């Protein structure tokens, strides 16, 4: 779900960027709001850019939160989100690499080009 939402936001942002929506300030309200959403998303996942000790601490906290979410989903009979499934979870390192490759890097790359 998180990746799907992220993908939709990235697609919308890339389409707007390609159309030149961010090139001529002052921006209309819609491009401004989209730019703000993208910057908030980037700041939300920025722990991977912090010094190692801080990044590791926050990554461990997020990992714990995801696993608890999966436990709750299973308990109430929902389909367990793949990244939250304690029973199918790969190593912490694998999850961190997946997060960087699939969420963080694409987000920071589109922000870089604005």
N, C-alpha and C positions, 0 to 999 in steps of 0.2 A: 504494500500500500504506500509506504513512504517513498519507495523508488518510483512508483507510478505518478504520485503527486509531484515529485521532483522533476520527473521527465516532462510532465505537462507544463510546468513552470519554465523549464529550460527551453522547450519548444516555442512557447509563447514569446519568451525573451529573445530567442534567436531570430524569430520571424520579425519581431519589432525592430531589432537591431539591423537586420538585413534591409528593411524598408526605409532605414534612415531616421527612425523615430527619435533616436537619442542624439542626433547630430546638431540640431539647431536650437540652442537654448533661447528663450525660456521654453521648456517643454510643456505640451498640453498635459492635462491632468492624468489621462490614462497612461502615457509613457512614464510619467513621474511616479505613479502608484506602482507600476510594474518594476521600475528601477528600485523603489523602496523595498518591495517584496523580495527582490533578488538580493539586495544588500542585507536585509534581515536574515534571509536563509543562509547567506555566506557567514554572517556573524554567528549564527546559531551552530554551525558545524565547524567553526574555526579552531576548535581545540586541537585538530591535527596539525595546525601551523604553529602552535605554541612550543616553548622549550619542552624537552623530553619529559621532565618530571611532572610538569603540569598536564601535558598531553596524555601521558600514561594514566594519571589519576582520573582525569575526566573520561577517558576511554573505558576504564574499568567501571566507573559509575554508570555510564550509558549501557555498557554490556549487562550489568546487573539489572538495570531498569528494563531492558528488552527481555531478559529471561523471566523476570517477574510478570511482565505483560503476557508472555506466552503461557506461563503457569495459570494466570487468571483466565485467559482465553480457553484453555483446555478445561479448566474447572467448570466454566459455564456452558461448555458444549460448542464453542465456536471453533472454526478452523484456525489452527495456530499459524500465525504469520511466520514465514520461513526463517527470518533472522531472529525470531523470538523463541524458536523451538529448542528447548533444552535437550530433548531426546535426539535431535538430529544435528545439533550445533557442531560445527567444526571447531578447530582451535581458535583461541582468542586472536592469534596473529593472523590467521586466515580471514577472520571477520574484519580485522582492522584494515587489511589490504583491500578486501572487497569494498569497504566503506570509502576508502580513499579513491580507488579506481572508479567506482560507480556513482558516488555522490559528491565527494569533495572536489576532486579534480575537475569534473565537468562544470560544477558551479563556479569555481574560481577562474576557470578559463574564460567563460562568457563574461564574467565581471572584468577581467583583464582587458578585454577588447572594447570596452565602452569608453 
